[in-house]
Structures are given as structure tokens and as C-alpha cells.
Amino acid sequence: MISELSKSSLKERIFHTFHQCRAKTLTLFEGIDDATFCSQAHPDFSPVGWHLGHIAYTESLWLLERSAGLPCLFPRYRKLFAADGLPKSERVRLPNLEEIRYYLDTVRERVLHYLEVADLAQQERLWRFILQHESQHSEIITFILELGKQEKGDRGTRGWGDTERTNERFSVSPLLKFSASSHHHRSEMIQIPAGEFEMGDGSVDALDNEQPVQQVYLKTYWIDRYPVTCGQYRAFMEAGGYQNSRWWSEAGWKWLQTEQITQPLYWYENSMWENHPVCGVSWYEAEAYSRFVGKRLPTEAEWEKAASWDAQANFRRIYPWGNEELTPQLCNHNHFIGTTTPVNAFPAGQSAYGLCDVLGNVWEWTASWFDGYPGFQSYPYVGYSQVYFDQQHRVLKGGSWATRPWALRCSFRNWYHPGVRQILAGFRCAVDESLVSNST
């Protein structure tokens, strides 16, 4: 593990990962225009330019001010870029990209200088938090940019480029051409036997809401081998799923009447997407589809056990395939493809139970409300997780094609209001053992 390396090696590793992460962040702004940089694509989200400035603000606050004891480098930005500084609607009056780049570069230069003398025996967790903080905001930036394309009607090829160019960049390209005729295989389910497993993560990488590790007992259940595909979801739409209140919860039906929608936010009448995971669905839509097919959404614990637990070895895996580091051959992440891929495209990345497409591709809604585990302790501040323990946010698991490797693991928890529809969110279904037994 990284924590066992020598101090110099650890600092070199942090230097390298900080550089990698920042380079990836900045590629998202190549060729961006001023309007896109400063405008709100949706009232619930800040402009992408604000997120870029917030990355610098947070890095400066925690590593330079709180850890190194240095004065604030840019006090004029404190109110603008603090998470609790201004309402989202007032974050559109931003410095231009060049100015914010100067802010980023100046802060980073001081941070790397401080890294040379920083006590990582005491601070390693904080440095890893800052790395993951930037990773998460980078993913939010991706989502907002795609949402902006949707608002402008730029929908021709899902906004990410044509299939042939995607195939050229993908090392297992034959799987991308998996035909729609094999769609029926996607309904396969896997039995997860009753028993205890370890949930959460106690490592130095773990965020506060992943800790502490807990022993959880679950009864036998079944879970989809793959996320729900566009081809499967189409059956729900064609059967009048959006018009029939039978499949919707009371809250979901009320939400639907307000939204007046008849399909996912990102939907394209093109067979090339049939075996890609459906995305751009809210929790309410995922719940309604699950009811339509006689299933339900898995709880967070059910999802995590099926994704991470190795029952034979009695061991919790960091990733579905084990503890080996992420590569582009194991899951779709880190913008390597720049779009979704077919749900069966990464057989080498399956879990011990045989679940496929667990990490990357699309986040997966679960039935669970976001809350702290027993013994939860906030870090590095209450506002990171604890303020969202309000029974108003559902947990998503697994990451997406835009998730950076530093924020991708089975224990990682994402959360959104159930009515949020975004391009990076899909789902898979589960069912109780008793229902399977009664139907056979």
C-alpha cells in the first residue's frame, strides 16, 4: 500500500497523481467559450467556471491555510468560490478562464512547494481527500457540459462522437459492435447467498461517509448481472410505462406529472445504443422500471456485497476484480472512451459473484437513503457529507465513464435527490429470494 512507502516515495506519488488529475481537469476546458464557462446549464448546478475556481479555493484553504498556516492568497475569491459563499444563481459573474487558470496555477505552485516539507504521516488522508475532491468536481463539470449540449439540442450522436472513432480508441473494440440481437442475455440475474460481508472502507483513501467498515448480514437475494440497457428500457417505454401510474410510487408519479416527460433525458433512436446502459434517468424512473419487470432497486448493501465481496476468500475487494489497480481494460472510466460502452464489454472486470460492468460506465441508483454508518465521524468538515444525511438523497454506486481513478472503488458513495436526471446515472435491478422461489 502507498502508506507503507518511504516518505520520499509517497511524496513523489502524490506529486505525480496531483499532476495527472489537474491535466485531466484542464482538458475539459479546451476550446470552451465564455458563455459556456460562466452560464448555468441547470438551476441546481453552478457554472463549470465556478467549479474550476472552487477546486483552487478548496486546495488553498485546506493545504495552504489550514495545514501550512499561510495567509489566504486570493482573499477576493473567498466568498465567490466557497461552497457556502453565494447562491448558485449568483455564481455566474466569474473571472475569465485565463484569470482562474492563474489562480489554479499559483495555488498549485505553493502547494507543491509545501509538499516538500509537509508531514504526510499526519496529513496523508487530507492530501488524498483534496485529490478526490478535484476528481469529483471534474466529473460534475463533465455532467454540466453534457447537460448544456442537451439544452442546446446538440443530440446527434449523444454528444460524444461517432461509433467508429470510439472503436478506434477502445482496445476491445469487437465488443462495442455487440449486436442488438443478443439483448435478451442482459436480463440474467445472479444469486447472492445469505451471509455477512464487510461494507465500507477503512483505508487512508476512504472518505468520511465510507467509514468505518461494518459487518452486515444480508438474506439471500438476486441481482442483475448487468445494468439495465437501453434495449430493455425501450420495452418499458413502448408498453406505456410513462403513462401508467401502476408502476410509479406516489412521489414518483407526482414528480412525473410535474416533469411531463416520456423518455430518459438522454435518449436516441439508434440501435447502436441498445446494449449500452440506459442513462439520464432519475431514481423515480429507475424505480418504475424495476416494478414494471417485477423487480426492485438493490439496497446499497446488496449492491456493495455483490460488487466487492469474495465469499471464498472471506475478503472485501477494493475493486470487483480484486485489488489490482485500474486499467482501461478493466472498466470504462477516466474519459478513456468518452461515452458509455456495452454492458458486456469488460469481462475481465467482473466481481467474484460474476457481476459485470460494476465500476465505471454509469452510476447506479440504489434503494438506500444516503446516511452515515454507525460510528460515522465527519472529515475534514461537517459540510462534506453530514449535511446530506437528510433523507432526501438516494445513494448511487459504481462510478461512470467520467469518474477519475482516485474516486473509483466499490465502497465509494455518491448521492443525489431522487428527481435528478443526469447523463452519468443508470441502474440495475434486484429481487428477493422468496419471489424467485415462488415463481419457479
Secondary structure, DSSP 8 states (H G I E B T S, - for coil): -GGGS-HHHHHHHHHHHHHHHHHHHHHTTTT--HHHHHS-SSTTS--HHHHHHHHHHHHIIIIIITTT----S-GGGHHHHSTTTS-GGGTTS---HHHHHHHHHHHHHHHHHHHTT--HHHHHHHHHHHHHHHHHHHHHHHHHHHHHHHHHT--TTTTS--HHHHHHH-TTGGGGG--GGGGGGGG-EEEE-SEEEEES--STT--GGG-S-EEEEE--EEEESS--BHHHHHHHHHTTTTT-GGGS-HHHHHHHHHH--SS-SS----GGGTTSB--S--HHHHHHHHHHTT-B---HHHHHHHHHEETTTTEE-SBTTBSS---TTT---TTSSSS---TTS-GGG--TT---S-SSSSEEEEEEE----TT----S-HHHHGGG-SS--EEEES--TT--GGG-STT--EEE-TT---TTEE---EEEHHHHHHH-
